[in-house]
Amino acid sequence: MSERLPRFGLFAVEDDELVVGGVKLSRLAARVGRTPFYAYDRALISRRIAELRAALPETISLHYAVKANPMPAVVTHIAQLVDGLDVASAGELRVALDAGMSAHDISFAGPGKQEAELAAAVAAGILINIESLREVRLLENISQRLGVPARVAVRVNPDFELKSSGMRMGGGPKQFGIDAERVPQALEEIGRRGLSFQGFHIFSGSQNLRAASICESQVKAFDLASRLAQSAPAPVRVINLGGGFGIPYFPGEAPLELKPIGENLAALAQRAEREFDRVELVIELGRYIVGESGIYVCRVVDRKVSRGEVFLVTDGGLHHHLAASGNFGQVIRKNYPVCNGTQVCSGPREVVSVVGPLCTPLDLLGDRVEIGAAQEDSLIVVLQSGAYGLTASPTRFLGHPEPLEVLL
Ligand SMILES: *Cc1c(COP(=O)(O)O)cnc(C)c1O
């Protein structure tokens, strides 16, 4: 039935209001009690994961990268639907364990892991993606002290790059992982120091909308793992092929096609059966799982006209949503999709700039966007806000209160 209603992004629109988790926005704002807030729709997250499961072969393990959205309720919801969680700090590790994910299926990647973080990871029994020889040495001591061998995989800085990805994280000189050509030495040390070798982690980028380049990098990652396996001190049990699946943010961007990726992974799964003995292939996704299921809601405080241009000054801004302001990895600033949340499709429309209360021109959520005409107290919504929102923002800048987060 909801399919017949108008939609904005993945959200239904009813009586011209955005609907989140079955609740109209004005009602939701009353329920939350104050603005600004983030709202995440659990049914949309579940649906997204179901779409992934339908497109990908059954034998592929699907992991969620917690840093995309670490809200404990979100992680707990997702933990029930995926095969594993990837964390990037001891803080995220606590969230992942609290969410009920088994330690066996949690992995920890990130440069500069501190000794206490490594110790917590070994004690918990999770998989540690090693990023340097320093970590190998520390893990030997920690393993001996705790009497548990650390479960490790080697994060490889590949000798290729993920083409057309929004943020490159592999290839060339990088702080991530161990350069492919130096991995054999690391493998030798892992064996000699008695760590429990599990496999490889090869992650090369983020926010890619081209299925063909994702497929290409998965094949290259698999080939690289295959090659490096010859120097491994124990059988390879896990190959993490990375993720990088992007979502459309800007006009003209089309959603990623899952079908060719599913077919490519099916072929790799067959190769894995031939070339390895019982290996688990993993992909890890953050943004793709949560990004489109979340919105950021702020309220118009003042409507100003300056030399003929309309500015909606809201109680929200870059201190809560750095990414939408264009200051989190964008080279040329573009607008996230923005709407008047209680006048989404009909009624008079107006071209406005949506700004925040901070004393900087960077505090811009919408640069000359056309939305339903808004007044003081209107609710303005930024879509595609489920990933890299609140926790990727400088919330203390200018000392405003933090926004709330709700999962519906
Ligand atoms: C950030 C990160 C991810 C998630 O990237 P998305 O673009 O959100 O899918 C996955 N793996 C690692 C190692 C990461 O650092």
The ligand as a Gaussian input file, in Angstrom:
#p B3LYP/6-31G(d) Opt

LIG

0 1
 C       35.151000       3.000000       6.862000
 C       35.420000       1.597000       6.565000
 C       34.429000       0.794000       5.986000
 C       33.084000       1.308000       5.594000
 O       33.108000       2.122000       4.477000
 P       31.716000       2.580000       3.842000
 O       32.106000       3.473000       2.732000
 O       30.928000       3.268000       4.896000
 O       31.020000       1.359000       3.359000
 C       34.728000      -0.535000       5.763000
 N       35.918000      -1.048000       6.108000
 C       36.900000      -0.299000       6.662000
 C       38.188000      -0.924000       6.999000
 C       36.681000       1.031000       6.910000
 O       37.659000       1.772000       7.448000

